[in-house]
Amino acid sequence: MLAFLLLGTSIVQAQSVLTGLKGGVAIANAIGRDATGSTLRFGCQGGLALRLRPYKHLGIQVEALYAQRGDNSTSYGPSLGHQLNYLTIPVVAQYHFGDIFFEGGGQYGRLLSAKPVQEQRTAIGRAAFNPQDMGFLVGFGYQDTTGLMVGWRYIGGLSNVYRRVDLAGSSQVQLRNSAMEFYLGYVVEPIKIVRGSGHFAVGTAKLVFVKTPVLLFKGVRFLLYTGPSKLVRAIRGKDRPAPTAPEVSSTTPVLPASPTPANWKRHPLQRMPLPVCWGSGPDLLLYCCRVVAVEMRNRLNTL
């Protein structure tokens, strides 16, 4: 019995447990065989998250979220025409690759309320809708070392939204929920929350006014630049080699000697070294002075 307790304690200590909050916006509509008149609807979602990291790259996350679904259709054709509010419980498996992660799993939803898009339409409440909603989800995101994260997730419904009604000569309308979510979140170890409870107000203000704008910037940069580049490098398996600069020769180029007539007399000027850099002012001036001095000496010797 003692050995079992020690083993369980070691496993718990080896695992990393994180808890936090998450929320964002959702773009929802209806999909399915009869979803010809469904239009997009903007809603919100948010709640709690609990993550278990048994291994370095693997994580299991359970969430409890309030999520808005439905569509914005005002027609009486095959569409929802309602805002559907659910309590959803997603269970996802995550694979962390550095500061990005990929996730996938399933979720269970419980219908809380249904509100028609047009107020003048007769409210049917939840009677016509299936109280349970099953679905799957896939997504990816970015998380920095402080626990702030930003992610994108697609949720597809697997069960029919409308309640099944068996009437003679009628067929069941096939409509399912579909949503694309963009969310922000913050996860931290529970022990850090207990230790930092005395600075809760300061930490909250810092999170809202400092860390959240930084996370938004990192999220946009990840979406437009960091994420695609890391994904390409992960697929290739290695980075492209950096371009090498062309080699620059350290030797001074030798200027070709100008041809001289055969009847010219050789004088000491021809044995004078040329300046190393023709663009150097002092060297060029000194060379001209030496040319004039040698030429004057030759003229005096001929007198």
C-alpha contacts under 8 A as a table, 3 or more apart, distances in Angstrom:
res1	aa1	res2	aa2	distance
1	M	4	F	5.14
1	M	5	L	6.39
2	L	5	L	5.18
2	L	6	L	6.24
3	A	6	L	5.11
3	A	7	L	6.12
4	F	7	L	5.08
4	F	8	G	6.17
5	L	8	G	5.10
5	L	9	T	6.10
6	L	9	T	5.07
6	L	10	S	6.18
7	L	10	S	5.18
7	L	11	I	6.28
8	G	11	I	5.16
8	G	12	V	6.28
9	T	12	V	5.21
9	T	13	Q	6.17
10	S	13	Q	5.10
10	S	14	A	6.11
11	I	14	A	5.09
11	I	15	Q	6.33
12	V	15	Q	5.22
12	V	16	S	7.88
13	Q	16	S	7.45
14	A	54	P	7.14
15	Q	52	L	6.94
15	Q	53	R	5.67
15	Q	54	P	4.67
15	Q	55	Y	7.21
16	S	52	L	5.87
16	S	53	R	4.89
16	S	54	P	6.51
16	S	189	E	7.83
17	V	50	L	7.43
17	V	51	R	5.79
17	V	52	L	4.76
17	V	53	R	6.34
17	V	189	E	6.14
17	V	190	P	7.65
18	L	50	L	5.88
18	L	51	R	5.01
18	L	52	L	6.47
18	L	187	V	5.78
18	L	188	V	5.10
18	L	189	E	4.57
18	L	190	P	6.58
19	T	48	L	7.63
19	T	49	A	5.68
19	T	50	L	4.48
19	T	51	R	6.15
19	T	187	V	5.14
19	T	188	V	5.57
19	T	189	E	6.21
19	T	190	P	6.45
20	G	48	L	6.00
20	G	49	A	5.35
20	G	50	L	6.66
20	G	185	G	7.23
20	G	186	Y	5.41
20	G	187	V	4.11
20	G	188	V	6.13
21	L	46	G	7.66
21	L	47	G	5.93
21	L	48	L	4.75
21	L	49	A	5.85
21	L	185	G	5.54
21	L	186	Y	5.59
21	L	187	V	6.65
22	K	46	G	5.54
22	K	47	G	5.73
22	K	48	L	6.29
22	K	49	A	6.96
22	K	183	Y	6.65
22	K	184	L	5.55
22	K	185	G	3.91
22	K	186	Y	6.44
23	G	44	C	7.60
23	G	45	Q	5.52
23	G	46	G	3.74
23	G	47	G	6.34
23	G	183	Y	5.24
23	G	184	L	5.61
23	G	185	G	6.40
24	G	44	C	5.85
24	G	45	Q	5.58
24	G	46	G	6.29
24	G	181	E	7.07
24	G	182	F	5.62
24	G	183	Y	4.05
24	G	184	L	6.01
25	V	42	F	7.18
25	V	43	G	5.79
25	V	44	C	4.31
25	V	45	Q	6.03
25	V	181	E	5.83
25	V	182	F	5.57
25	V	183	Y	6.49
26	A	42	F	5.82
26	A	43	G	5.08
26	A	44	C	5.38
26	A	45	Q	6.77
26	A	68	Q	7.46
26	A	179	A	6.21
26	A	180	M	5.55
26	A	181	E	4.36
26	A	182	F	6.46
27	I	40	L	6.44
27	I	41	R	5.65
27	I	42	F	4.73
27	I	43	G	6.34
27	I	179	A	5.37
27	I	180	M	5.22
27	I	181	E	6.49
28	A	40	L	5.67
28	A	41	R	5.17
28	A	42	F	6.40
28	A	43	G	7.38
28	A	68	Q	7.97
28	A	69	R	5.56
28	A	70	G	6.15
28	A	71	D	6.18
28	A	177	N	7.32
28	A	178	S	5.58
28	A	179	A	4.10
28	A	180	M	6.50
29	N	38	S	6.22
29	N	39	T	5.95
29	N	40	L	4.98
29	N	41	R	6.15
29	N	69	R	7.13
29	N	70	G	5.58
29	N	71	D	4.55
29	N	72	N	7.65
29	N	177	N	6.36
29	N	178	S	5.53
29	N	179	A	6.48
30	A	35	A	6.02
30	A	38	S	5.79
30	A	39	T	7.67
30	A	70	G	6.59
30	A	71	D	6.40
30	A	79	S	6.95
30	A	80	L	7.02
30	A	175	L	5.96
30	A	176	R	5.47
30	A	177	N	4.98
30	A	178	S	5.75
31	I	34	D	7.67
31	I	35	A	5.26
31	I	38	S	7.78
31	I	175	L	5.65
31	I	176	R	5.22
31	I	177	N	6.31
31	I	178	S	6.34
32	G	35	A	5.32
32	G	174	Q	5.78
32	G	175	L	4.88
32	G	176	R	5.87
33	R	174	Q	5.74
33	R	175	L	6.91
34	D	78	P	5.74
34	D	79	S	7.77
34	D	173	V	6.36
34	D	174	Q	5.57
34	D	175	L	6.28
35	A	38	S	5.68
35	A	78	P	5.74
35	A	79	S	5.88
35	A	174	Q	7.57
35	A	175	L	6.06
36	T	77	G	7.90
36	T	78	P	6.31
36	T	79	S	7.19
37	G	73	S	6.79
37	G	75	S	7.06
37	G	77	G	6.20
37	G	78	P	5.90
37	G	79	S	5.47
38	S	71	D	6.17
38	S	72	N	7.14
38	S	73	S	5.54
38	S	78	P	7.41
38	S	79	S	4.99
38	S	80	L	7.00
38	S	81	G	7.88
39	T	71	D	5.62
39	T	72	N	5.39
39	T	73	S	5.35
40	L	71	D	5.54
40	L	72	N	5.91
40	L	73	S	7.92
41	R	69	R	7.73
41	R	70	G	6.93
41	R	71	D	4.85
41	R	72	N	5.05
43	G	67	A	7.83
43	G	68	Q	5.45
43	G	69	R	7.05
44	C	67	A	6.24
44	C	68	Q	5.85
45	Q	65	L	6.52
45	Q	66	Y	5.35
45	Q	67	A	4.29
45	Q	68	Q	6.33
46	G	65	L	5.18
46	G	66	Y	5.51
46	G	67	A	6.78
47	G	63	E	7.26
47	G	64	A	5.69
47	G	65	L	4.30
47	G	66	Y	6.20
48	L	63	E	5.61
48	L	64	A	5.38
48	L	65	L	6.45
49	A	61	Q	6.83
49	A	62	V	5.88
49	A	63	E	4.35
49	A	64	A	6.63
49	A	187	V	7.74
50	L	61	Q	5.58
50	L	62	V	5.30
50	L	63	E	6.22
51	R	59	G	6.65
51	R	60	I	5.65
51	R	61	Q	4.20
51	R	62	V	6.42
52	L	59	G	5.63
52	L	60	I	5.21
52	L	61	Q	6.27
53	R	56	K	6.89
53	R	57	H	7.89
53	R	58	L	6.08
53	R	59	G	4.47
53	R	60	I	6.53
54	P	58	L	6.70
54	P	59	G	6.68
55	Y	58	L	5.24
55	Y	59	G	7.15
56	K	96	H	7.80
57	H	94	Q	8.00
57	H	95	Y	5.45
57	H	96	H	4.71
57	H	97	F	6.61
58	L	93	A	7.40
58	L	94	Q	5.79
58	L	95	Y	4.90
58	L	96	H	6.29
59	G	93	A	5.86
59	G	94	Q	4.82
59	G	95	Y	6.35
59	G	96	H	7.53
60	I	91	V	7.41
60	I	92	V	5.91
60	I	93	A	4.67
60	I	94	Q	6.04
61	Q	91	V	5.91
61	Q	92	V	5.39
61	Q	93	A	6.43
61	Q	94	Q	7.45
62	V	89	I	7.04
62	V	90	P	5.91
62	V	91	V	4.69
62	V	92	V	6.63
63	E	88	T	7.90
63	E	89	I	5.45
63	E	90	P	5.41
63	E	91	V	6.68
64	A	87	L	7.12
64	A	88	T	5.93
64	A	89	I	4.79
64	A	90	P	7.00
65	L	87	L	5.80
65	L	88	T	5.25
65	L	89	I	6.42
66	Y	85	N	7.26
66	Y	86	Y	5.93
66	Y	87	L	4.86
66	Y	88	T	6.34
67	A	85	N	5.92
67	A	86	Y	5.28
67	A	87	L	6.32
67	A	88	T	6.72
68	Q	83	Q	6.75
68	Q	84	L	5.76
68	Q	85	N	4.63
68	Q	86	Y	6.28
69	R	83	Q	5.98
69	R	84	L	4.92
69	R	85	N	6.16
69	R	86	Y	7.47
69	R	177	N	6.88
69	R	178	S	7.74
69	R	179	A	7.25
70	G	80	L	6.09
70	G	81	G	7.04
70	G	82	H	5.59
70	G	83	Q	4.84
70	G	84	L	5.16
70	G	177	N	6.77
71	D	79	S	7.56
71	D	80	L	5.95
71	D	81	G	5.77
71	D	82	H	6.18
71	D	83	Q	6.52
72	N	80	L	7.88
72	N	81	G	5.73
72	N	82	H	6.93
72	N	83	Q	7.69
72	N	117	V	6.34
73	S	79	S	6.57
73	S	80	L	6.90
73	S	81	G	4.78
73	S	82	H	7.85
73	S	117	V	7.28
74	T	81	G	5.82
74	T	117	V	6.71
74	T	118	Q	6.78
75	S	79	S	7.43
75	S	81	G	7.32
76	Y	79	S	7.20
76	Y	81	G	7.95
78	P	173	V	7.24
79	S	175	L	7.49
80	L	175	L	7.98
81	G	116	P	5.98
81	G	117	V	5.60
81	G	118	Q	7.93
82	H	114	A	6.19
82	H	115	K	5.27
82	H	116	P	4.19
82	H	117	V	5.22
83	Q	114	A	5.64
83	Q	115	K	5.05
83	Q	116	P	6.24
83	Q	117	V	6.76
84	L	111	L	7.11
84	L	112	L	7.67
84	L	113	S	6.10
84	L	114	A	4.66
84	L	115	K	6.61
85	N	111	L	6.04
85	N	112	L	5.48
85	N	113	S	5.36
85	N	114	A	6.35
86	Y	109	G	5.88
86	Y	110	R	5.32
86	Y	111	L	4.49
86	Y	112	L	5.29
86	Y	113	S	7.36
87	L	109	G	5.50
87	L	110	R	5.16
87	L	111	L	6.53
87	L	112	L	6.76
88	T	107	Q	6.60
88	T	108	Y	5.54
88	T	109	G	4.12
88	T	110	R	6.33
89	I	107	Q	5.42
89	I	108	Y	5.26
89	I	109	G	6.33
90	P	105	G	7.34
90	P	106	G	5.82
90	P	107	Q	3.95
90	P	108	Y	6.41
91	V	105	G	5.85
91	V	106	G	5.71
91	V	107	Q	5.94
92	V	103	E	6.24
92	V	104	G	5.25
92	V	105	G	4.23
92	V	106	G	6.48
92	V	137	L	7.99
93	A	103	E	5.52
93	A	104	G	5.64
93	A	105	G	6.11
94	Q	101	F	6.42
94	Q	102	F	5.57
94	Q	103	E	4.29
94	Q	104	G	6.78
95	Y	101	F	5.41
95	Y	102	F	5.31
95	Y	103	E	6.39
96	H	99	D	6.99
96	H	100	I	5.94
96	H	101	F	4.22
96	H	102	F	6.63
97	F	100	I	5.41
97	F	101	F	5.69
98	G	101	F	7.66
99	D	142	Y	5.81
99	D	143	Q	5.36
99	D	144	D	5.92
99	D	145	T	7.87
100	I	140	F	7.36
100	I	141	G	5.68
100	I	142	Y	4.40
100	I	143	Q	6.16
100	I	227	G	7.73
101	F	140	F	5.54
101	F	141	G	5.43
101	F	142	Y	6.32
101	F	143	Q	7.79
102	F	138	V	7.88
102	F	139	G	5.98
102	F	140	F	4.22
102	F	141	G	6.59
103	E	138	V	5.73
103	E	139	G	5.29
103	E	140	F	5.80
104	G	136	F	7.67
104	G	137	L	5.51
104	G	138	V	4.26
104	G	139	G	6.37
105	G	136	F	5.81
105	G	137	L	5.48
105	G	138	V	6.69
106	G	134	M	7.68
106	G	135	G	5.74
106	G	136	F	4.11
106	G	137	L	5.76
107	Q	134	M	6.05
107	Q	135	G	5.43
107	Q	136	F	6.00
107	Q	137	L	7.46
108	Y	132	Q	7.41
108	Y	133	D	5.99
108	Y	134	M	4.94
108	Y	135	G	6.70
109	G	132	Q	5.68
109	G	133	D	4.70
109	G	134	M	6.17
110	R	131	P	5.85
110	R	132	Q	4.91
110	R	133	D	6.33
111	L	114	A	7.93
111	L	126	R	7.78
111	L	130	N	7.63
111	L	131	P	4.96
111	L	132	Q	6.21
111	L	133	D	7.53
113	S	125	G	6.96
113	S	126	R	6.26
114	A	125	G	5.47
114	A	126	R	5.78
115	K	123	A	7.31
115	K	125	G	6.98
116	P	119	E	6.31
116	P	121	R	6.96
116	P	123	A	6.39
118	Q	121	R	5.51
119	E	122	T	7.74
119	E	123	A	8.00
124	I	127	A	6.35
124	I	128	A	6.85
125	G	128	A	7.28
126	R	129	F	5.38
126	R	130	N	7.78
126	R	131	P	7.44
127	A	130	N	7.99
127	A	163	R	7.86
128	A	162	Y	5.89
128	A	163	R	5.54
129	F	161	V	5.75
129	F	162	Y	4.24
129	F	163	R	4.79
130	N	133	D	7.10
130	N	160	N	7.16
130	N	161	V	5.40
130	N	162	Y	5.18
130	N	163	R	4.41
130	N	164	R	7.74
131	P	163	R	7.90
133	D	157	G	7.07
133	D	158	L	7.50
133	D	159	S	5.88
133	D	160	N	7.68
133	D	161	V	7.17
134	M	157	G	5.98
134	M	158	L	5.47
134	M	159	S	5.64
135	G	155	I	6.71
135	G	156	G	5.44
135	G	157	G	4.15
135	G	158	L	4.84
135	G	159	S	7.18
136	F	155	I	5.76
136	F	156	G	5.48
136	F	157	G	6.59
136	F	158	L	7.33
137	L	153	R	6.73
137	L	154	Y	5.46
137	L	155	I	4.42
137	L	156	G	6.31
138	V	153	R	5.74
138	V	154	Y	5.55
138	V	155	I	6.91
139	G	151	G	7.31
139	G	152	W	5.53
139	G	153	R	4.12
139	G	154	Y	6.15
140	F	151	G	5.78
140	F	152	W	5.77
140	F	153	R	6.67
141	G	149	M	7.02
141	G	150	V	5.56
141	G	151	G	3.80
141	G	152	W	6.11
142	Y	149	M	5.48
142	Y	150	V	5.40
142	Y	151	G	6.21
142	Y	219	G	6.93
142	Y	222	F	7.27
143	Q	147	G	6.32
143	Q	148	L	5.62
143	Q	149	M	4.11
143	Q	150	V	6.55
144	D	147	G	5.84
144	D	148	L	5.85
144	D	149	M	6.60
145	T	148	L	7.53
147	G	186	Y	5.37
147	G	187	V	5.02
147	G	188	V	5.98
148	L	184	L	7.63
148	L	185	G	5.87
148	L	186	Y	4.49
148	L	187	V	6.64
148	L	211	K	7.79
148	L	212	T	7.91
148	L	215	L	6.72
149	M	184	L	5.83
149	M	185	G	5.12
149	M	186	Y	6.03
149	M	187	V	7.99
149	M	215	L	7.17
150	V	182	F	7.66
150	V	183	Y	5.80
150	V	184	L	4.58
150	V	185	G	6.31
150	V	215	L	7.29
150	V	216	L	7.72
150	V	219	G	5.97
151	G	182	F	5.93
151	G	183	Y	5.48
151	G	184	L	6.64
151	G	219	G	7.95
152	W	180	M	7.44
152	W	181	E	5.69
152	W	182	F	4.72
152	W	183	Y	6.52
153	R	180	M	5.89
153	R	181	E	5.07
153	R	182	F	6.57
154	Y	178	S	7.75
154	Y	179	A	5.93
154	Y	180	M	4.57
154	Y	181	E	6.20
155	I	178	S	5.79
155	I	179	A	5.24
155	I	180	M	6.34
155	I	181	E	7.82
156	G	176	R	7.77
156	G	177	N	6.30
156	G	178	S	4.72
156	G	179	A	6.66
157	G	160	N	7.77
157	G	176	R	5.26
157	G	177	N	4.80
157	G	178	S	5.86
158	L	176	R	6.68
158	L	177	N	7.99
159	S	176	R	6.23
160	N	163	R	7.36
160	N	174	Q	6.06
160	N	175	L	5.50
160	N	176	R	5.09
160	N	177	N	7.99
161	V	174	Q	7.78
161	V	175	L	5.76
161	V	176	R	5.35
161	V	177	N	6.84
162	Y	173	V	7.38
162	Y	174	Q	7.79
162	Y	175	L	7.17
164	R	172	Q	6.72
165	V	172	Q	7.03
166	D	170	S	7.42
166	D	171	S	7.99
166	D	172	Q	7.87
167	L	170	S	5.54
167	L	171	S	7.87
188	V	192	K	7.02
188	V	193	I	7.52
189	E	192	K	5.54
189	E	193	I	6.98
190	P	193	I	5.16
190	P	194	V	6.61
191	I	194	V	5.19
191	I	195	R	6.26
192	K	195	R	5.07
192	K	196	G	5.93
193	I	196	G	5.21
193	I	197	S	5.90
194	V	197	S	5.36
195	R	198	G	7.63
196	G	199	H	5.50
196	G	200	F	6.43
197	S	200	F	5.04
199	H	202	V	5.43
199	H	203	G	6.02
200	F	203	G	5.09
200	F	204	T	5.98
201	A	204	T	5.13
201	A	205	A	6.22
202	V	205	A	5.22
202	V	206	K	6.15
203	G	206	K	5.07
203	G	207	L	6.05
204	T	207	L	4.99
204	T	208	V	6.19
205	A	208	V	5.19
205	A	209	F	5.94
205	A	210	V	7.77
206	K	209	F	5.46
206	K	210	V	5.15
206	K	211	K	6.38
207	L	210	V	5.73
207	L	211	K	4.80
207	L	212	T	5.92
208	V	211	K	6.35
208	V	212	T	5.43
208	V	213	P	7.84
209	F	212	T	6.31
209	F	213	P	6.79
210	V	213	P	5.93
210	V	214	V	6.56
211	K	214	V	5.11
211	K	215	L	6.04
212	T	215	L	4.96
212	T	216	L	6.19
213	P	216	L	5.02
213	P	217	F	6.30
214	V	217	F	5.15
214	V	218	K	6.20
215	L	218	K	4.96
215	L	219	G	5.92
216	L	219	G	4.98
216	L	220	V	6.23
217	F	220	V	5.28
217	F	221	R	6.14
218	K	221	R	5.01
218	K	222	F	5.88
219	G	222	F	4.97
219	G	223	L	6.10
220	V	223	L	5.06
220	V	224	L	6.16
221	R	224	L	5.30
221	R	225	Y	5.48
221	R	226	T	6.09
222	F	225	Y	5.43
222	F	226	T	4.27
222	F	227	G	4.76
222	F	228	P	7.71
223	L	226	T	6.69
223	L	227	G	5.62
223	L	228	P	7.22
224	L	227	G	6.98
224	L	228	P	7.03
225	Y	228	P	5.79
225	Y	229	S	6.16
226	T	229	S	5.36
226	T	230	K	6.04
227	G	230	K	5.27
227	G	231	L	6.04
228	P	231	L	5.06
228	P	232	V	6.18
229	S	232	V	5.17
229	S	233	R	6.25
230	K	233	R	5.03
230	K	234	A	5.99
231	L	234	A	5.05
231	L	235	I	6.24
232	V	235	I	5.18
232	V	236	R	6.22
233	R	236	R	5.10
233	R	237	G	5.89
233	R	238	K	5.97
233	R	239	D	5.89
234	A	237	G	5.10
234	A	238	K	7.15
236	R	239	D	7.43
260	T	264	W	7.08
261	P	264	W	5.65
266	R	269	L	7.98
266	R	270	Q	6.73
267	H	270	Q	6.04
267	H	271	R	7.72
268	P	271	R	5.35
268	P	272	M	6.81
268	P	294	V	7.27
269	L	272	M	5.27
269	L	291	V	6.62
269	L	294	V	6.52
274	L	287	Y	7.58
275	P	278	W	6.18
275	P	283	D	5.90
275	P	284	L	6.62
275	P	287	Y	7.06
276	V	283	D	7.99
277	C	280	S	5.53
277	C	283	D	7.59
278	W	281	G	7.88
278	W	283	D	7.63
278	W	284	L	6.45
279	G	284	L	7.62
280	S	283	D	5.56
280	S	284	L	6.16
281	G	284	L	5.28
281	G	285	L	6.18
282	P	285	L	5.15
282	P	286	L	6.13
283	D	286	L	5.18
283	D	287	Y	6.16
284	L	287	Y	5.09
284	L	288	C	6.33
285	L	288	C	5.21
285	L	289	C	6.34
286	L	289	C	5.17
286	L	290	R	6.29
287	Y	290	R	5.16
287	Y	291	V	6.29
288	C	291	V	5.00
288	C	292	V	6.31
289	C	292	V	5.19
289	C	293	A	6.19
290	R	293	A	5.04
290	R	294	V	6.15
291	V	294	V	5.31
291	V	295	E	6.17
292	V	295	E	5.16
292	V	296	M	6.19
293	A	296	M	5.26
293	A	297	R	6.27
294	V	297	R	5.15
294	V	298	N	6.33
295	E	298	N	5.20
295	E	299	R	6.39
296	M	299	R	5.13
296	M	300	L	6.28
297	R	300	L	5.19
297	R	301	N	6.30
298	N	301	N	5.17
298	N	302	T	6.52
299	R	302	T	5.33
299	R	303	L	6.82
300	L	303	L	5.44
